[in-house]
Amino acid sequence: MNLEGKKIGFAFTGSFCTFKKTIEQIEILKKIDNIEITPIMSFNSYTLDTKFGKAEDFINKIEEITNNKIIHTIPDAEPIGPKKMFDILIVAPCSGNTIAKLANDIIDTPVAMAVKSHLRNDRPVVIAISTNNALSGAAENIGKLLNRKNYYFVPFKQDNPISKPNSVVFDPTYIKKTLEYALDKEQIQPILL
């Protein structure tokens, strides 16, 4: 399905090493006619400065590109479902911590609340996984989401199988295509790169 005219919720969680490449994909998406992107950030992604950049710089850049204020509190995320704010919601990057919360219905962050609220409308959620423990501790939770209705994954791969053998990361260049497929209720293939 074409993304033209669609309303997209775009949620960030704390896998900071992927922020720059993810933001580049938002810039690409914003070139699509009549697309509206509303950013959402977890508590940590909204407040923490890391070696990958300052939170304030990321916030300013994301709000500038999307021309929307970031949803960063649970009360602000809760109306997403009742107001049917989005056609689709993507969590990119989606950390192992957030995957665990979603897989086990723990709703204690703005991103988890956004997903829960959005799913009540039987609409797709796209997961762009980025975690160092995907092939160990997080594997069970990833498996749960792979088998749940309305969850779709951006294709991913091991990012450094020698020094980080349990780590996987999504390929940001597949974000647009994954969103298009998910709007048609299809999982883009191959899911493993």
BARO-308135 format. One line per 8 residues: number of its first residue (from 1); their letters; for each residue x, y, z of N, C-alpha, C, CB. Coordinates in pm, whole numbers, plus 50000, padded with zeros to 5 digits. Glycine has a CB too. Example, Ala and Ser with C-alpha at 12.3 -4.5 7.8 and 13.67 -1.06 7.14 Angstrom:
1> as> 51319 49431 50780 51230 49550 50780 51320 49670 50780 51131 49553 50905 ~ 51285 49775 50708 51367 49894 50714 51290 50003 50787 51408 49940 50572 .
***
This chain:
1> mnlegkki> 50085 49881 50000 50000 50000 50000 50089 50125 50000 49904 50000 50123 ~ 50046 50221 49930 50118 50348 49922 50106 50423 50055 50065 50434 49805 ~ 50213 50491 50094 50212 50567 50220 50157 50708 50203 50352 50574 50276 ~ 50127 50746 50081 50077 50880 50055 49951 50908 50137 50049 50898 49906 ~ 49952 51021 50209 49837 51062 50288 49819 50988 50419 49715 51045 50208 ~ 49912 50902 50455 49899 50823 50578 49947 50901 50700 49976 50691 50565 ~ 49891 50863 50815 49933 50918 50944 50013 50811 51016 49809 50966 51029 ~ 50138 50844 51046 50230 50747 51105 50277 50794 51242 50351 50724 51013 .
9> gfaftgsf> 50265 50706 51340 50328 50728 51468 50468 50669 51460 50246 50665 51586 ~ 50569 50745 51501 50708 50700 51488 50773 50707 51626 50788 50786 51384 ~ 50790 50590 51689 50837 50584 51827 50984 50543 51835 50752 50486 51907 ~ 51057 50611 51922 51198 50583 51949 51213 50524 52088 51285 50710 51933 ~ 51293 50418 52099 51333 50369 52231 51486 50373 52237 51278 50225 52258 ~ 51542 50329 52349 51681 50358 52382 51792 50283 52314 51696 50339 52517 ~ 51781 50247 52191 51895 50192 52118 51959 50307 52040 51852 50073 52021 ~ 52032 50389 52112 52078 50519 52062 52171 50509 51942 52149 50593 52172 .
17> ctfkktie> 52241 50397 51927 52336 50381 51817 52268 50385 51680 52412 50250 51832 ~ 52137 50366 51675 52066 50366 51547 51990 50497 51520 51969 50250 51543 ~ 51994 50590 51612 51914 50713 51598 51946 50789 51469 51938 50804 51718 ~ 52071 50808 51439 52108 50889 51322 52051 50830 51193 52261 50901 51311 ~ 52070 50699 51174 52020 50635 51052 51868 50630 51049 52077 50493 51039 ~ 51806 50619 51165 51660 50618 51171 51604 50756 51136 51613 50575 51312 ~ 51665 50859 51188 51621 50996 51157 51635 51025 51008 51702 51098 51240 ~ 51739 50971 50946 51755 50986 50800 51635 50926 50726 51886 50919 50753 .
25> qieilkki> 51582 50815 50777 51467 50753 50713 51339 50835 50732 51446 50612 50768 ~ 51328 50904 50843 51213 50994 50863 51219 51106 50759 51212 51054 51008 ~ 51339 51157 50733 51353 51261 50630 51307 51210 50494 51500 51308 50622 ~ 51339 51087 50462 51295 51027 50335 51143 51013 50333 51362 50889 50313 ~ 51086 50965 50442 50940 50949 50448 50867 51081 50433 50901 50883 50580 ~ 50923 51186 50490 50857 51317 50486 50846 51374 50345 50931 51415 50574 ~ 50917 51316 50250 50908 51361 50110 50784 51305 50040 51034 51320 50034 ~ 50716 51211 50103 50595 51151 50046 50480 51250 50063 50562 51014 50114 .
33> dnieitpi> 50397 51262 49960 50286 51357 49962 50190 51333 50078 50211 51350 49831 ~ 50158 51440 50147 50055 51442 50251 50078 51343 50364 49922 51415 50190 ~ 50200 51302 50386 50228 51211 50496 50242 51293 50624 50357 51127 50469 ~ 50188 51239 50733 50203 51306 50862 50271 51210 50958 50065 51353 50918 ~ 50379 51254 51019 50453 51172 51114 50450 51239 51251 50600 51149 51067 ~ 50402 51166 51349 50401 51214 51487 50505 51135 51565 50259 51200 51552 ~ 50607 51202 51618 50710 51130 51693 50669 51101 51837 50839 51210 51692 ~ 50720 50989 51886 50696 50944 52023 50832 50899 52076 50588 50828 52030 .
41> msfnsytl> 50861 50927 52201 50988 50882 52258 50965 50823 52396 51087 50998 52266 ~ 51044 50718 52425 51044 50660 52559 51106 50761 52656 51124 50525 52562 ~ 51088 50735 52784 51148 50824 52884 51298 50839 52861 51122 50771 53026 ~ 51369 50726 52843 51514 50732 52827 51557 50800 52699 51572 50592 52831 ~ 51491 50769 52588 51533 50831 52463 51507 50981 52463 51461 50766 52345 ~ 51409 51026 52543 51377 51168 52550 51470 51245 52644 51233 51187 52594 ~ 51534 51175 52738 51609 51248 52842 51758 51219 52848 51550 51217 52973 ~ 51803 51106 52795 51943 51068 52815 52037 51119 52707 51954 50919 52822 .
49> dtkfgkae> 52147 51178 52750 52258 51209 52661 52350 51088 52659 52334 51340 52707 ~ 52398 51050 52541 52487 50934 52530 52604 50969 52441 52411 50810 52474 ~ 52694 50874 52422 52807 50896 52332 52761 50914 52187 52906 50780 52342 ~ 52635 50880 52159 52582 50895 52023 52516 51030 52000 52483 50786 51995 ~ 52501 51111 52105 52444 51244 52090 52365 51288 52210 52358 51248 51968 ~ 52331 51415 52210 52253 51474 52320 52104 51461 52290 52291 51622 52342 ~ 52028 51430 52394 51883 51415 52380 51821 51539 52318 51819 51387 52516 ~ 51861 51656 52364 51804 51781 52314 51827 51797 52163 51863 51900 52388 .
57> dfinkiee> 51945 51757 52116 51974 51767 51973 51884 51673 51891 52121 51735 51946 ~ 51866 51550 51941 51778 51456 51872 51635 51507 51871 51785 51317 51937 ~ 51589 51557 51986 51452 51609 51996 51430 51722 51896 51424 51658 52140 ~ 51522 51818 51895 51508 51932 51803 51504 51888 51658 51623 52031 51823 ~ 51592 51795 51622 51599 51747 51483 51471 51674 51444 51721 51654 51465 ~ 51424 51585 51530 51302 51507 51500 51180 51598 51489 51279 51401 51609 ~ 51168 51694 51582 51053 51787 51576 51062 51878 51454 51047 51871 51703 ~ 51181 51915 51416 51199 52000 51297 51157 51924 51170 51346 52046 51285 .
65> itnnkiih> 51200 51800 51158 51167 51720 51039 51018 51691 51031 51246 51589 51039 ~ 50959 51648 51143 50819 51606 51142 50721 51722 51154 50794 51508 51254 ~ 50770 51834 51202 50685 51951 51228 50576 51917 51331 50620 52000 51097 ~ 50611 51827 51422 50521 51789 51532 50600 51777 51660 50448 51655 51500 ~ 50536 51809 51771 50597 51790 51902 50601 51641 51935 50518 51869 52011 ~ 50701 51602 52009 50718 51463 52047 50625 51428 52163 50864 51435 52086 ~ 50555 51316 52150 50478 51260 52261 50579 51188 52349 50364 51162 52211 ~ 50589 51228 52475 50690 51169 52563 50640 51141 52704 50809 51261 52570 .
73> tipdaepi> 50509 51138 52722 50452 51101 52851 50343 50997 52829 50395 51227 52926 ~ 50316 50919 52932 50210 50819 52922 50073 50884 52901 50208 50732 53049 ~ 50038 50990 52976 49907 51053 52952 49891 51107 52809 49886 51166 53051 ~ 49998 51156 52750 49989 51207 52612 49979 51094 52510 50109 51294 52580 ~ 50030 50974 52543 50024 50860 52452 49890 50787 52460 50137 50763 52481 ~ 49824 50794 52573 49701 50718 52594 49590 50748 52493 49650 50744 52732 ~ 49570 50873 52449 49461 50901 52354 49485 50853 52210 49436 51048 52352 ~ 49602 50799 52181 49634 50758 52044 49527 50665 51988 49770 50690 52039 .
81> gpkkmfdi> 49489 50564 52064 49387 50470 52018 49248 50530 52011 49386 50352 52107 ~ 49199 50586 52123 49064 50642 52119 49044 50748 52010 49032 50702 52252 ~ 49148 50825 51981 49137 50928 51876 49172 50875 51737 49229 51045 51910 ~ 49212 50746 51730 49251 50684 51602 49351 50774 51527 49127 50657 51514 ~ 49456 50810 51600 49551 50909 51548 49636 50860 51432 49642 50952 51658 ~ 49663 50728 51424 49756 50678 51323 49696 50564 51241 49885 50631 51390 ~ 49740 50559 51116 49710 50444 51031 49803 50328 51067 49722 50480 50881 ~ 49924 50363 51107 50027 50266 51140 50122 50329 51241 50103 50218 51013 .
89> livapcsg> 50183 50245 51323 50280 50292 51422 50406 50208 51408 50222 50284 51569 ~ 50521 50273 51409 50648 50202 51404 50730 50236 51528 50727 50240 51276 ~ 50796 50134 51583 50889 50154 51694 51028 50127 51636 50857 50059 51818 ~ 51103 50236 51616 51234 50227 51550 51328 50330 51610 51222 50247 51396 ~ 51427 50288 51682 51461 50150 51716 51373 50098 51828 51607 50140 51754 ~ 51359 49966 51831 51287 49900 51940 51388 49818 52019 51170 49809 51885 ~ 51414 49860 52140 51512 49794 52226 51458 49662 52281 51551 49886 52342 ~ 51548 49579 52330 51507 49454 52395 51417 49479 52514 51630 49376 52439 .
97> ntiaklan> 51442 49586 52586 51359 49622 52700 51215 49649 52656 51417 49746 52772 ~ 51198 49725 52548 51064 49755 52499 50997 49630 52441 51069 49866 52393 ~ 51073 49547 52373 51017 49422 52321 50964 49337 52436 51124 49343 52241 ~ 51039 49330 52546 50994 49255 52663 50865 49313 52720 51102 49252 52772 ~ 50857 49443 52726 50737 49508 52778 50616 49477 52688 50758 49661 52788 ~ 50634 49490 52556 50523 49464 52464 50481 49317 52467 50563 49504 52322 ~ 50578 49227 52471 50548 49084 52470 50476 49039 52597 50676 49004 52454 ~ 50498 49111 52705 50440 49072 52834 50338 49172 52887 50550 49056 52936 .
105> diidtpva> 50293 49262 52800 50188 49359 52831 50221 49444 52954 50056 49287 52853 ~ 50344 49493 52958 50386 49585 53063 50381 49726 53004 50530 49550 53118 ~ 50287 49805 53051 50260 49935 52989 50302 50045 53086 50108 49950 52951 ~ 50432 50073 53091 50482 50172 53186 50575 50275 53122 50555 50102 53298 ~ 50566 50291 52991 50641 50393 52920 50552 50457 52814 50770 50334 52855 ~ 50587 50574 52765 50507 50636 52659 50498 50549 52533 50566 50771 52622 ~ 50608 50480 52497 50606 50398 52376 50517 50275 52396 50749 50354 52339 ~ 50530 50207 52509 50444 50091 52535 50297 50132 52536 50482 50025 52668 .
113> mavkshlr> 50266 50246 52596 50129 50295 52597 50082 50329 52456 50116 50418 52688 ~ 50168 50390 52377 50132 50424 52239 50095 50298 52161 50248 50498 52169 ~ 50177 50194 52174 50151 50068 52103 50020 50007 52151 50267 49969 52123 ~ 50004 49996 52282 49881 49936 52337 49758 50013 52289 49886 49936 52492 ~ 49764 50143 52297 49650 50225 52259 49620 50212 52109 49678 50372 52295 ~ 49725 50210 52028 49709 50197 51882 49650 50062 51844 49846 50216 51812 ~ 49694 49955 51910 49649 49820 51875 49499 49800 51898 49726 49717 51956 ~ 49439 49879 51983 49296 49861 52010 49212 49884 51884 49250 49957 52120 .
121> ndrpvvia> 49271 49949 51783 49201 49976 51658 49231 49873 51550 49237 50114 51608 ~ 49297 49762 51587 49329 49654 51493 49414 49706 51377 49200 49591 51439 ~ 49507 49796 51410 49596 49854 51309 49739 49806 51332 49589 50008 51314 ~ 49822 49809 51227 49956 49750 51235 50057 49829 51317 50009 49732 51098 ~ 50144 49750 51382 50260 49802 51455 50383 49740 51392 50251 49771 51610 ~ 50478 49823 51354 50603 49775 51295 50713 49786 51400 50640 49857 51167 ~ 50789 49678 51415 50899 49672 51511 51031 49671 51436 50886 49546 51603 ~ 51119 49763 51471 51254 49769 51413 51352 49736 51525 51286 49911 51349 .
129> istnnals> 51380 49608 51540 51454 49558 51654 51601 49600 51651 51444 49408 51661 ~ 51651 49637 51769 51792 49670 51786 51829 49641 51930 51822 49821 51748 ~ 51893 49525 51951 51928 49487 52087 52046 49390 52087 51808 49424 52157 ~ 52129 49404 52189 52247 49319 52203 52215 49178 52251 52344 49382 52297 ~ 52091 49153 52296 52060 49020 52348 51946 48953 52271 52024 49029 52494 ~ 51930 48987 52145 51820 48932 52065 51826 48781 52051 51821 48995 51928 ~ 51945 48726 52041 51960 48583 52023 51989 48511 52154 52070 48555 51923 ~ 51961 48579 52263 51974 48516 52396 51849 48553 52476 52106 48562 52470 .
137> gaaenigk> 51862 48638 52574 51751 48670 52664 51626 48725 52599 51797 48766 52763 ~ 51640 48801 52490 51524 48862 52426 51457 48772 52323 51564 48991 52360 ~ 51518 48660 52290 51467 48574 52183 51323 48528 52207 51556 48452 52167 ~ 51292 48490 52330 51157 48445 52362 51054 48555 52336 51148 48399 52508 ~ 51087 48678 52376 50993 48789 52357 50979 48827 52211 51039 48910 52437 ~ 51087 48820 52135 51079 48845 51991 50987 48741 51928 51221 48840 51926 ~ 51004 48615 51968 50919 48509 51917 50771 48532 51946 50960 48377 51975 ~ 50742 48581 52065 50603 48611 52100 50545 48716 52004 50593 48662 52246 .
145> llnrknyy> 50620 48822 51979 50568 48929 51893 50559 48885 51747 50656 49053 51904 ~ 50653 48801 51703 50647 48750 51566 50519 48670 51542 50769 48662 51536 ~ 50462 48617 51648 50343 48533 51635 50214 48603 51677 50359 48410 51717 ~ 50221 48733 51701 50101 48808 51741 50043 48883 51622 50134 48906 51855 ~ 49914 48894 51624 49841 48969 51522 49882 49116 51526 49688 48955 51542 ~ 49895 49175 51410 49921 49318 51390 50064 49362 51421 49828 49396 51474 ~ 50156 49269 51446 50297 49303 51463 50374 49261 51339 50356 49235 51590 ~ 50457 49352 51288 50537 49328 51169 50679 49377 51198 50477 49400 51042 .
153> fvpfkqdn> 50777 49309 51142 50917 49341 51172 50990 49396 51050 50989 49218 51224 ~ 51068 49502 51073 51163 49548 50973 51271 49440 50964 51223 49691 51009 ~ 51312 49398 50845 51417 49297 50834 51540 49333 50916 51456 49278 50688 ~ 51599 49229 50978 51712 49251 51067 51819 49145 51046 51666 49251 51214 ~ 51936 49173 51105 52050 49081 51091 52141 49095 51213 52129 49110 50960 ~ 52232 49001 51228 52336 49015 51329 52423 49133 51287 52421 48883 51345 ~ 52451 49221 51381 52530 49338 51343 52680 49315 51357 52490 49456 51427 ~ 52721 49223 51442 52864 49190 51454 52874 49050 51515 52940 49297 51542 .
161> piskpnsv> 52861 48946 51431 52853 48810 51484 52978 48762 51556 52822 48718 51373 ~ 53092 48826 51533 53215 48782 51599 53224 48836 51741 53337 48828 51518 ~ 53215 48967 51756 53233 49024 51890 53102 49041 51968 53301 49158 51879 ~ 52986 49038 51898 52855 49049 51964 52760 48945 51903 52795 49194 51949 ~ 52784 48817 51929 52709 48712 51858 52559 48707 51888 52768 48581 51892 ~ 52512 48769 51994 52369 48768 52026 52296 48894 51983 52351 48750 52174 ~ 52368 48987 51922 52314 49118 51888 52255 49120 51747 52422 49224 51900 ~ 52137 49182 51735 52078 49203 51602 52035 49350 51589 51957 49108 51578 .
169> vfdptyik> 52028 49393 51464 51986 49530 51435 51906 49530 51305 52109 49626 51425 ~ 51803 49613 51302 51721 49628 51182 51799 49703 51074 51589 49700 51214 ~ 51757 49685 50951 51814 49760 50839 51723 49878 50811 51831 49669 50710 ~ 51767 50000 50843 51678 50117 50829 51631 50142 50686 51748 50240 50879 ~ 51704 50094 50587 51662 50118 50448 51534 50041 50414 51774 50078 50352 ~ 51493 49947 50500 51369 49871 50477 51248 49932 50548 51388 49727 50523 ~ 51265 50041 50617 51152 50098 50693 51034 50130 50603 51196 50225 50766 ~ 51055 50203 50497 50945 50244 50408 50872 50122 50352 50997 50332 50292 .
177> ktleyald> 50946 50028 50301 50886 49909 50240 50810 49826 50345 50995 49822 50173 ~ 50866 49814 50465 50798 49738 50571 50666 49804 50608 50888 49726 50696 ~ 50666 49937 50618 50542 50009 50647 50437 49983 50538 50569 50161 50659 ~ 50479 49986 50412 50386 49962 50301 50325 49822 50311 50458 49980 50166 ~ 50409 49722 50333 50359 49584 50346 50267 49570 50467 50477 49486 50357 ~ 50306 49627 50579 50227 49613 50701 50089 49675 50687 50301 49676 50818 ~ 50079 49783 50612 49947 49843 50589 49855 49747 50512 49961 49975 50512 ~ 49915 49656 50437 49839 49551 50369 49831 49424 50453 49903 49519 50233 .
185> keqiqpil> 49873 49434 50581 49871 49320 50674 49961 49206 50626 49727 49268 50692 ~ 50075 49242 50569 50173 49143 50522 50309 49170 50585 50184 49146 50369 ~ 50380 49063 50617 50517 49072 50667 50612 49072 50547 50550 48955 50766 ~ 50693 49177 50533 50792 49180 50426 50889 49063 50445 50869 49316 50425 ~ 50934 49007 50336 51027 48894 50340 51148 48925 50251 50957 48763 50293 ~ 51266 48873 50281 51293 48792 50399 51302 48880 50523 51421 48711 50380 ~ 51269 48824 50636 51275 48900 50761 51417 48897 50817 51176 48842 50865 ~ 51491 48790 50789 51632 48778 50830 51721 48806 50712 51662 48637 50888 .
193> l> 51809 48902 50727 51899 48942 50617 52032 48870 50627 51922 49093 50618 .
***
